[in-house]
Amino acid sequence: MHTIETRLAKLARDGDRHAFAEIVDLYKDKIYHLSYRMLGNAQEAEDVVQETFIRVYKNIKRYDPTHKFSTWIYRIGTNLCIDRLRKRKFTAYSLDADQSDGEGMDGYSVLAAKDPLPEDQLTLSETQQQIREAISKMPEKYRSVIILRYLEDMSLQEISEVLDMPVTTIKTRVHRGREYLRKRLDHAKLI
Amino acid sequence: MKTCREAISLMHEYYDGMIEQADLKELRQHVKQCGDCADRFQQYEQTQAYMRAMPKPQPSVDLANRIMDALPQPKKRVSVLN
């Protein structure tokens, strides 16, 4: 694949820092948006963006140019967000809690993130606050696919490549996530 | 005539961007005749529209510079194991 990113990645691999700076410019807002929606916190989102680029920089030699660069960088960013969410969950719940890890609907209440999203500078409408709240309570495995699907507009195939999971799993998760959101939005109020 | 269960499954395929034309036709037909499914379809539609309209937050203006400053200094040769 000969996209501009692939060309820049090759230059960066050979030590061209200007090329790397261009990659940063192309992707920093995208990875920030992803991280912000995943974590609900501006400071943590910036930390993840920074960490993502450091990893990209250190591992640029491992990037396979036959694959899309965007898939690779999204994978690194998404995994960093998921790690952070898991660490939060680990501290939020006691170890003896009976946690189911299946795909079933029952897992929702157990897996839902406990901490509410902190306030930030964005002024949101009531509807947007409802959506934000719903995303923040959504279990991580649904949250990541829903964000990639709806906010980054990825196809199920692309999401499966980013998360390195079979399309069938992604499909199930997108469906459950979509249903989760539908149930939690007050549609009467939205109209 | 599809059952509601089949119709819901087709709604997901529709929003996954993977529905076949023939199935879409069947789904439309079902939704015309089933109020519950019509409501649900409408709710998925709204959910998607509102998700897509969420504002895009911007990072700090100096983030790019901070990223570049935080990068490890270039080495002549980087070990594969590093």
Chai-1 contact restraints between the chains, C-beta under 6 A:
chainA,res_idxA,chainB,res_idxB,connection_type,confidence,min_distance_angstrom,max_distance_angstrom,comment,restraint_id
A,G15,B,P74,contact,1.0,0.0,6.0,A-B,restraint_1
A,A21,B,M68,contact,1.0,0.0,6.0,A-B,restraint_2
A,V24,B,A64,contact,1.0,0.0,6.0,A-B,restraint_3
A,V24,B,I67,contact,1.0,0.0,6.0,A-B,restraint_4
A,K28,B,L63,contact,1.0,0.0,6.0,A-B,restraint_5
A,K28,B,A64,contact,1.0,0.0,6.0,A-B,restraint_6
A,Y32,B,P59,contact,1.0,0.0,6.0,A-B,restraint_7
A,H33,B,K56,contact,1.0,0.0,6.0,A-B,restraint_8
A,Y36,B,P57,contact,1.0,0.0,6.0,A-B,restraint_9
A,E46,B,P59,contact,1.0,0.0,6.0,A-B,restraint_10
A,Q50,B,I67,contact,1.0,0.0,6.0,A-B,restraint_11
A,Q50,B,A70,contact,1.0,0.0,6.0,A-B,restraint_12
A,F53,B,I67,contact,1.0,0.0,6.0,A-B,restraint_13
A,Y57,B,L71,contact,1.0,0.0,6.0,A-B,restraint_14
A,L122,B,P55,contact,1.0,0.0,6.0,A-B,restraint_15
A,L122,B,P57,contact,1.0,0.0,6.0,A-B,restraint_16
A,T127,B,Y50,contact,1.0,0.0,6.0,A-B,restraint_17
A,I131,B,Y50,contact,1.0,0.0,6.0,A-B,restraint_18
A,Y150,B,M51,contact,1.0,0.0,6.0,A-B,restraint_19
A,L156,B,D16,contact,1.0,0.0,6.0,A-B,restraint_20
A,H175,B,H12,contact,1.0,0.0,6.0,A-B,restraint_21
A,L181,B,T47,contact,1.0,0.0,6.0,A-B,restraint_22
A,R182,B,Q43,contact,1.0,0.0,6.0,A-B,restraint_23
A,R182,B,Y44,contact,1.0,0.0,6.0,A-B,restraint_24
A,R182,B,T47,contact,1.0,0.0,6.0,A-B,restraint_25
A,L185,B,T47,contact,1.0,0.0,6.0,A-B,restraint_26
A,H187,B,Q43,contact,1.0,0.0,6.0,A-B,restraint_27
A,L190,B,Q46,contact,1.0,0.0,6.0,A-B,restraint_28
